[in-house]
Amino acid sequence: MRPNSRICDTCEKEIIDDLCRLVILSDLDHNPRVLFFHFNSNCWNFENFVQKYSNFDVIKYAFDADEKIHNDPKLLNQLRSDLMLWL
């Protein structure tokens, strides 16, 4: 495993894709918890997520993108306009 690697909360495998989902939660004691999920796979299921983390508050929902995505304006614009990105 690489330093600063992202591990998928569902399948528990390292995420080596260029893009992944990132969720920051807060527990009842307001302790933060950061979760990563594969972006293009069955690892992200909103209904399962809500059931599994029903006692947590969602602080932030975001996407973690590789540096090459940040440096490509066409790809960034495509991602921003892609409705499936937000589901």
Backbone as JSON Lines, residues from 0, in Angstrom:
{"i":0,"aa":"M","n":[0.84,-1.18,0.0],"ca":[0.0,0.0,0.0],"c":[0.89,1.25,0.0]}
{"i":1,"aa":"R","n":[0.5,2.25,-0.77],"ca":[1.26,3.48,-0.88],"c":[0.96,4.4,0.3]}
{"i":2,"aa":"P","n":[1.9,5.3,0.64],"ca":[1.59,6.3,1.67],"c":[0.41,7.16,1.22]}
{"i":3,"aa":"N","n":[-0.4,7.58,2.13],"ca":[-1.58,8.41,1.83],"c":[-2.55,7.72,0.89]}
{"i":4,"aa":"S","n":[-2.59,6.4,0.92],"ca":[-3.5,5.69,0.03],"c":[-4.94,5.84,0.52]}
{"i":5,"aa":"R","n":[-5.84,5.75,-0.43],"ca":[-7.28,5.84,-0.13],"c":[-7.83,4.42,-0.16]}
{"i":6,"aa":"I","n":[-8.5,4.03,0.92],"ca":[-9.08,2.69,1.03],"c":[-10.6,2.81,0.97]}
{"i":7,"aa":"C","n":[-11.2,2.05,0.1],"ca":[-12.66,2.07,-0.07],"c":[-13.33,1.5,1.19]}
{"i":8,"aa":"D","n":[-14.31,2.22,1.7],"ca":[-15.01,1.8,2.91],"c":[-15.87,0.55,2.67]}
{"i":9,"aa":"T","n":[-16.3,0.32,1.45],"ca":[-17.17,-0.81,1.15],"c":[-16.36,-2.1,0.92]}
{"i":10,"aa":"C","n":[-15.45,-2.06,-0.04],"ca":[-14.72,-3.28,-0.41],"c":[-13.37,-3.42,0.3]}
{"i":11,"aa":"E","n":[-12.94,-2.35,0.97],"ca":[-11.69,-2.31,1.73],"c":[-10.44,-2.53,0.86]}
{"i":12,"aa":"K","n":[-10.54,-2.16,-0.41],"ca":[-9.4,-2.23,-1.32],"c":[-8.88,-0.82,-1.59]}
{"i":13,"aa":"E","n":[-7.61,-0.73,-1.93],"ca":[-7.03,0.56,-2.25],"c":[-7.66,1.14,-3.51]}
{"i":14,"aa":"I","n":[-7.94,2.42,-3.47],"ca":[-8.51,3.1,-4.63],"c":[-7.36,3.67,-5.44]}
{"i":15,"aa":"I","n":[-7.17,3.14,-6.63],"ca":[-6.09,3.61,-7.5],"c":[-6.64,4.38,-8.7]}
{"i":16,"aa":"D","n":[-7.97,4.53,-8.76],"ca":[-8.61,5.28,-9.83],"c":[-8.27,6.76,-9.7]}
{"i":17,"aa":"D","n":[-8.5,7.5,-10.78],"ca":[-8.24,8.93,-10.8],"c":[-9.27,9.72,-9.99]}
{"i":18,"aa":"L","n":[-10.43,9.12,-9.75],"ca":[-11.52,9.84,-9.1],"c":[-12.2,8.93,-8.09]}
{"i":19,"aa":"C","n":[-12.5,9.47,-6.91],"ca":[-13.24,8.68,-5.93],"c":[-14.17,9.6,-5.15]}
{"i":20,"aa":"R","n":[-15.14,9.0,-4.48],"ca":[-16.07,9.74,-3.64],"c":[-15.46,9.86,-2.24]}
{"i":21,"aa":"L","n":[-15.7,11.0,-1.63],"ca":[-15.16,11.3,-0.31],"c":[-16.31,11.82,0.55]}
{"i":22,"aa":"V","n":[-16.49,11.21,1.73],"ca":[-17.55,11.65,2.63],"c":[-16.93,11.89,4.0]}
{"i":23,"aa":"I","n":[-17.21,13.06,4.56],"ca":[-16.75,13.37,5.92],"c":[-17.98,13.35,6.82]}
{"i":24,"aa":"L","n":[-17.9,12.51,7.85],"ca":[-19.0,12.34,8.78],"c":[-18.61,12.87,10.16]}
{"i":25,"aa":"S","n":[-19.62,13.06,11.0],"ca":[-19.4,13.41,12.39],"c":[-20.25,12.49,13.25]}
{"i":26,"aa":"D","n":[-19.62,11.88,14.27],"ca":[-20.38,10.98,15.14],"c":[-21.11,11.78,16.22]}
{"i":27,"aa":"L","n":[-21.73,11.09,17.16],"ca":[-22.51,11.76,18.21],"c":[-21.65,12.65,19.1]}
{"i":28,"aa":"D","n":[-20.36,12.33,19.21],"ca":[-19.43,13.14,20.01],"c":[-18.73,14.2,19.16]}
{"i":29,"aa":"H","n":[-19.17,14.37,17.92],"ca":[-18.62,15.36,16.97],"c":[-17.2,15.03,16.54]}
{"i":30,"aa":"N","n":[-16.84,13.75,16.58],"ca":[-15.54,13.32,16.05],"c":[-15.67,13.1,14.55]}
{"i":31,"aa":"P","n":[-14.76,13.67,13.77],"ca":[-14.85,13.49,12.31],"c":[-14.4,12.1,11.88]}
{"i":32,"aa":"R","n":[-14.95,11.67,10.78],"ca":[-14.58,10.39,10.17],"c":[-14.59,10.59,8.66]}
{"i":33,"aa":"V","n":[-13.51,10.22,8.0],"ca":[-13.4,10.38,6.55],"c":[-13.53,9.02,5.89]}
{"i":34,"aa":"L","n":[-14.41,8.94,4.9],"ca":[-14.64,7.69,4.17],"c":[-14.38,7.92,2.68]}
{"i":35,"aa":"F","n":[-13.82,6.91,2.04],"ca":[-13.6,6.94,0.6],"c":[-14.38,5.79,-0.03]}
{"i":36,"aa":"F","n":[-14.84,6.0,-1.27],"ca":[-15.55,4.98,-2.02],"c":[-15.08,5.01,-3.47]}
{"i":37,"aa":"H","n":[-14.97,3.83,-4.08],"ca":[-14.7,3.8,-5.52],"c":[-15.79,4.59,-6.24]}
{"i":38,"aa":"F","n":[-15.4,5.32,-7.25],"ca":[-16.37,6.16,-7.96],"c":[-17.21,5.35,-8.95]}
{"i":39,"aa":"N","n":[-16.56,4.6,-9.83],"ca":[-17.27,3.86,-10.88],"c":[-17.37,2.38,-10.53]}
{"i":40,"aa":"S","n":[-18.11,2.07,-9.5],"ca":[-18.28,0.67,-9.12],"c":[-19.54,0.52,-8.29]}
{"i":41,"aa":"N","n":[-19.78,-0.69,-7.86],"ca":[-20.94,-0.95,-7.0],"c":[-20.65,-0.61,-5.55]}
{"i":42,"aa":"C","n":[-19.49,-0.09,-5.26],"ca":[-19.14,0.23,-3.88],"c":[-19.98,1.38,-3.32]}
{"i":43,"aa":"W","n":[-20.44,2.27,-4.18],"ca":[-21.25,3.38,-3.71],"c":[-22.73,3.05,-3.92]}
{"i":44,"aa":"N","n":[-23.44,2.94,-2.82],"ca":[-24.88,2.71,-2.86],"c":[-25.47,3.62,-1.79]}
{"i":45,"aa":"F","n":[-26.19,4.65,-2.22],"ca":[-26.67,5.66,-1.28],"c":[-27.58,5.07,-0.2]}
{"i":46,"aa":"E","n":[-28.47,4.16,-0.58],"ca":[-29.38,3.56,0.39],"c":[-28.61,2.78,1.46]}
{"i":47,"aa":"N","n":[-27.63,2.0,1.04],"ca":[-26.81,1.25,2.0],"c":[-26.0,2.19,2.89]}
{"i":48,"aa":"F","n":[-25.49,3.26,2.29],"ca":[-24.71,4.23,3.06],"c":[-25.56,4.85,4.16]}
{"i":49,"aa":"V","n":[-26.78,5.27,3.83],"ca":[-27.67,5.9,4.81],"c":[-28.0,4.94,5.95]}
{"i":50,"aa":"Q","n":[-28.23,3.68,5.62],"ca":[-28.53,2.7,6.66],"c":[-27.32,2.44,7.56]}
{"i":51,"aa":"K","n":[-26.16,2.29,6.94],"ca":[-24.95,1.96,7.7],"c":[-24.52,3.09,8.62]}
{"i":52,"aa":"Y","n":[-24.71,4.33,8.17],"ca":[-24.24,5.49,8.93],"c":[-25.39,6.37,9.41]}
{"i":53,"aa":"S","n":[-26.47,5.75,9.83],"ca":[-27.66,6.51,10.25],"c":[-27.41,7.33,11.52]}
{"i":54,"aa":"N","n":[-26.43,6.97,12.32],"ca":[-26.14,7.71,13.55],"c":[-25.09,8.8,13.37]}
{"i":55,"aa":"F","n":[-24.72,9.07,12.13],"ca":[-23.71,10.08,11.83],"c":[-24.34,11.24,11.06]}
{"i":56,"aa":"D","n":[-23.73,12.4,11.19],"ca":[-24.1,13.55,10.37],"c":[-23.11,13.67,9.23]}
{"i":57,"aa":"V","n":[-23.6,13.95,8.04],"ca":[-22.72,14.18,6.89],"c":[-22.27,15.63,6.94]}
{"i":58,"aa":"I","n":[-20.98,15.82,7.05],"ca":[-20.4,17.16,7.1],"c":[-20.09,17.66,5.69]}
{"i":59,"aa":"K","n":[-19.53,16.78,4.87],"ca":[-19.16,17.17,3.5],"c":[-19.17,15.95,2.61]}
{"i":60,"aa":"Y","n":[-19.64,16.16,1.39],"ca":[-19.63,15.13,0.35],"c":[-18.86,15.72,-0.81]}
{"i":61,"aa":"A","n":[-17.82,15.06,-1.22],"ca":[-16.97,15.63,-2.27],"c":[-16.36,14.52,-3.11]}
{"i":62,"aa":"F","n":[-15.49,14.94,-4.02],"ca":[-14.78,14.01,-4.88],"c":[-13.3,14.3,-4.77]}
{"i":63,"aa":"D","n":[-12.52,13.27,-4.7],"ca":[-11.08,13.39,-4.67],"c":[-10.58,13.0,-6.05]}
{"i":64,"aa":"A","n":[-9.91,13.93,-6.7],"ca":[-9.46,13.7,-8.07],"c":[-7.95,13.74,-8.15]}
{"i":65,"aa":"D","n":[-7.42,12.94,-9.05],"ca":[-6.0,12.89,-9.31],"c":[-5.54,14.23,-9.91]}
{"i":66,"aa":"E","n":[-4.27,14.52,-9.76],"ca":[-3.72,15.78,-10.25],"c":[-3.94,15.98,-11.75]}
{"i":67,"aa":"K","n":[-3.89,14.89,-12.53],"ca":[-4.06,15.05,-13.98],"c":[-5.48,15.51,-14.34]}
{"i":68,"aa":"I","n":[-6.46,15.19,-13.51],"ca":[-7.82,15.69,-13.75],"c":[-7.88,17.19,-13.48]}
{"i":69,"aa":"H","n":[-7.22,17.63,-12.4],"ca":[-7.2,19.05,-12.06],"c":[-6.51,19.89,-13.13]}
{"i":70,"aa":"N","n":[-5.59,19.29,-13.86],"ca":[-4.83,20.02,-14.87],"c":[-5.45,19.96,-16.26]}
{"i":71,"aa":"D","n":[-6.61,19.34,-16.4],"ca":[-7.26,19.19,-17.71],"c":[-8.6,19.93,-17.68]}
{"i":72,"aa":"P","n":[-8.66,21.17,-18.21],"ca":[-9.9,21.97,-18.15],"c":[-11.09,21.29,-18.83]}
{"i":73,"aa":"K","n":[-10.85,20.59,-19.93],"ca":[-11.95,19.89,-20.62],"c":[-12.56,18.82,-19.72]}
{"i":74,"aa":"L","n":[-11.7,18.03,-19.11],"ca":[-12.17,16.96,-18.23],"c":[-12.88,17.53,-17.01]}
{"i":75,"aa":"L","n":[-12.37,18.6,-16.44],"ca":[-13.03,19.24,-15.3],"c":[-14.43,19.74,-15.67]}
{"i":76,"aa":"N","n":[-14.55,20.38,-16.81],"ca":[-15.86,20.87,-17.25],"c":[-16.83,19.72,-17.49]}
{"i":77,"aa":"Q","n":[-16.34,18.63,-18.06],"ca":[-17.18,17.46,-18.31],"c":[-17.67,16.89,-16.97]}
{"i":78,"aa":"L","n":[-16.79,16.78,-16.0],"ca":[-17.18,16.26,-14.69],"c":[-18.19,17.16,-14.0]}
{"i":79,"aa":"R","n":[-17.99,18.46,-14.1],"ca":[-18.91,19.41,-13.47],"c":[-20.31,19.34,-14.06]}
{"i":80,"aa":"S","n":[-20.41,19.03,-15.32],"ca":[-21.71,19.01,-15.98],"c":[-22.36,17.62,-16.0]}
{"i":81,"aa":"D","n":[-21.65,16.61,-15.56],"ca":[-22.15,15.24,-15.6],"c":[-23.07,14.98,-14.4]}
{"i":82,"aa":"L","n":[-24.35,14.79,-14.67],"ca":[-25.33,14.57,-13.6],"c":[-25.01,13.35,-12.77]}
{"i":83,"aa":"M","n":[-24.5,12.3,-13.38],"ca":[-24.2,11.06,-12.65],"c":[-23.12,11.26,-11.58]}
{"i":84,"aa":"L","n":[-22.33,12.29,-11.73],"ca":[-21.29,12.59,-10.76],"c":[-21.89,12.83,-9.38]}
{"i":85,"aa":"W","n":[-23.06,13.41,-9.34],"ca":[-23.64,13.84,-8.06],"c":[-24.59,12.81,-7.46]}
{"i":86,"aa":"L","n":[-24.86,11.72,-8.17],"ca":[-25.79,10.71,-7.64],"c":[-25.07,9.65,-6.84]}
